Amino acid sequence: VRMNFFAVLFTLPFIGTTLGLLRFNWYPASVFVGDTYCYFAGMTFAVIGIHSHFSKTLLMLFIPQIINFIYSTPQLFKLLPCPRHRLPRADPSNGLLHVSTFPCKENEYQWFKRAKHDTECPNCTLLCFVLRVMGPMHEEKLCLCMLVLQILSSVLAFGVRYYVLEK
């Protein structure tokens, strides 16, 4: 009970801060979530996971982030070129986000291209993967898709942790 109380004490201010930031970061965003918030969030999760002995549960909550890292490894480890910015490309004419790409030769990276004769390859990020599968979409819809993915993976993580592993 004491560990759960500790987790709640750390989680409530984090939730309040996150909801306040979400209000201004919702589409169209007027605030950008930068390194400071990311460090704060990571520190909060780490402290709760370590001190409350929820490290397995915490790791399972990061399923989309782990998938993003694994999918990004070809670019992160320089097996594929890694441009500085790998965020989706915005089309100002219609407001849709498209998969961002890096230039390549026609005979390079055949295993990763959509078509054999393409001279561009898609960047390896979870956002670009969702756009490859679902097609171009507005920022708000992509944001909702990513939130649904995070929520579904969190529900799966809690289900595995408390119903499968506890039996």
C-alpha positions in Angstrom: 0.0 0.0 0.0 2.8 2.4 0.8 4.4 1.9 -2.6 1.1 2.6 -4.3 0.7 5.8 -2.3 4.2 6.9 -3.3 3.3 6.2 -7.0 0.1 8.2 -6.6 1.9 11.1 -5.0 4.3 11.3 -8.0 1.7 10.6 -10.6 -0.9 13.3 -9.7 1.4 16.3 -10.3 2.6 14.7 -13.5 -1.0 14.2 -14.8 -1.8 17.8 -13.9 1.2 19.1 -15.8 0.6 16.8 -18.7 -3.1 17.9 -19.0 -2.1 21.6 -18.8 0.5 21.1 -21.6 -1.9 19.0 -23.7 -4.4 21.8 -23.7 -1.9 24.1 -25.4 -0.3 21.3 -27.5 -3.5 20.0 -29.0 -4.1 20.7 -32.7 -3.4 23.4 -33.7 -0.5 23.5 -31.2 0.6 26.8 -29.7 3.3 25.2 -27.5 6.0 22.7 -28.5 6.8 19.8 -26.2 10.6 19.9 -26.0 13.4 18.3 -24.1 12.5 19.7 -20.7 9.1 18.0 -20.6 10.5 14.8 -22.1 13.2 14.7 -19.4 10.6 15.4 -16.7 8.3 12.7 -18.0 11.1 10.1 -18.2 12.4 11.0 -14.7 8.9 10.7 -13.3 8.3 7.3 -14.8 11.8 6.1 -13.8 11.3 7.2 -10.2 7.8 5.6 -10.0 9.0 2.4 -11.6 12.1 2.0 -9.4 10.8 3.1 -6.0 7.4 1.5 -6.4 8.7 -1.7 -7.8 6.6 -1.4 -11.0 9.6 -1.7 -13.4 8.0 -4.6 -15.4 4.7 -2.7 -15.7 6.5 0.5 -16.7 8.5 -1.3 -19.4 5.3 -2.7 -20.9 3.8 0.8 -21.0 6.6 1.8 -23.4 5.7 -0.7 -26.0 5.1 1.9 -28.8 8.4 3.6 -27.9 10.3 0.3 -27.9 8.7 -0.6 -31.3 9.7 2.8 -32.6 13.3 2.2 -31.4 13.5 -1.2 -33.0 12.0 0.1 -36.3 14.4 3.0 -36.3 17.6 1.0 -35.7 18.6 0.7 -39.4 18.8 4.5 -39.5 20.1 5.0 -35.9 23.0 2.5 -36.6 23.7 4.0 -40.1 22.6 0.9 -42.1 20.3 3.5 -43.9 21.0 7.2 -44.2 19.6 9.1 -41.3 18.6 12.7 -42.0 18.5 15.2 -39.1 14.8 15.6 -39.3 12.7 12.4 -39.8 9.3 13.9 -39.0 6.4 13.5 -41.5 6.4 16.0 -44.4 3.6 18.5 -44.4 1.9 19.4 -47.7 0.8 23.1 -47.3 -1.7 22.8 -50.2 -4.0 20.4 -48.4 -2.6 20.2 -44.9 -1.9 16.5 -45.1 1.1 14.8 -43.5 3.1 12.5 -45.7 5.9 10.0 -45.1 9.2 11.8 -44.9 11.9 10.3 -47.1 15.6 10.4 -47.8 17.1 10.3 -51.4 18.7 7.1 -52.7 19.7 5.6 -55.9 17.4 3.3 -57.9 19.4 0.2 -57.1 19.9 1.0 -53.3 17.8 -0.3 -50.4 15.5 -2.4 -52.6 14.2 -4.2 -49.6 12.8 -1.0 -48.0 11.3 0.8 -51.0 7.6 0.7 -52.0 8.5 0.3 -55.7 11.6 -1.0 -57.3 12.5 2.1 -59.2 11.9 4.7 -56.5 14.7 7.2 -55.8 13.5 7.9 -52.3 13.2 5.7 -49.2 10.8 6.3 -46.3 12.3 7.2 -42.9 12.1 4.6 -40.2 9.8 6.1 -37.5 6.6 4.9 -36.1 4.9 8.1 -37.4 6.1 7.4 -40.9 5.1 3.7 -40.6 1.5 4.7 -39.6 1.4 7.1 -42.6 2.7 4.3 -44.9 0.0 1.9 -43.8 -2.9 4.4 -43.4 -2.0 6.9 -46.0 -1.6 10.7 -45.8 -3.7 12.4 -43.0 -4.1 15.6 -41.1 -2.0 16.2 -38.0 -5.0 15.9 -35.7 -5.9 12.5 -37.1 -2.3 11.2 -36.9 -2.2 12.4 -33.3 -5.4 10.6 -32.4 -4.0 7.4 -34.1 -0.9 7.6 -32.0 -2.9 8.2 -28.8 -5.1 5.2 -29.6 -2.0 3.1 -30.2 -0.6 4.1 -26.9 -3.8 3.5 -25.0 -4.3 0.1 -26.6 -0.8 -1.0 -25.9 -1.2 0.3 -22.3 -4.4 -1.7 -21.8 -2.6 -4.7 -23.3 0.4 -4.2 -20.9 -1.9 -4.0 -17.9 -3.8 -7.1 -19.1 -0.6 -9.1 -19.5 0.9 -7.8 -16.3 -2.1 -8.3 -13.9 -4.0 -11.2 -15.6 -1.6 -13.3 -17.5 1.6 -13.0 -15.4 -0.1 -13.1 -12.0 -1.7 -16.5 -12.7 
